[in-house]
Amino acid sequence: MTVLLVFESMFGNSEKVARAIAAGLATHVDVVVREAGTSTAQCVPGDIDLLVVGGPTHAFSMTRATTREDAIRQGARSGLPDRGLREWLEDLPADVEHLSAATFDTRVSKVRKLPGSAARSAARMLRRKGARLVTKPESFFVEDVSGPLAEGELARAEAWGDSLATLLQSEAVRST
């Protein structure tokens, strides 16, 4: 089984979460990790069993060029101002019904109850394109805009990756 994990990260926190998720997945399945700004959605392999995407929540949703520019002005050390997860998902083919998917985001812990979420926005976009979400969107928390990650979040991300792999394997058994 193969999982494609695509992430966007501006301050490095979402990348750390993505790599922890990948570590949890890798105990059970093969994982390919790509950064959204440097890869193309048109090259999604047809043989992947699960697509996992995630990135930071900016202005209640996925990043946009303007929010990425703001992050760079605030000292973000990675990410491209003109390309992120939103653009990567927009480039996905119009009909990806064969894809099972899961989404995650990072968000500031002080505003846990705010309604917007990059993971929920990504999930909506994937559903519109025909993907099937295997679990609800997941959020991981940072202490402040630039981080660090809240205590225990990397372990929680790795455990979430492990649970995704277990879910994927149990679905494969049911379908045989």
Buried (B, 14 or more C-beta within 10 A) or exposed (E): BBBBBBBBBBBBBBBBBBBBBBBBBBEBBEBEBBBBBEBEBEEBEEEBBBBBBBBBBBEBBBBBBEBBBBBBEEEBEBBBBEBBBBBBBEBBEEEBEEBBBBBBBBBBBEEEEEEBBBBBBBBBBBEEBBBEBBBEBBBBBBBEBBBEBBEEBBEBBBBBBBBBBBBBBEBEEEEE
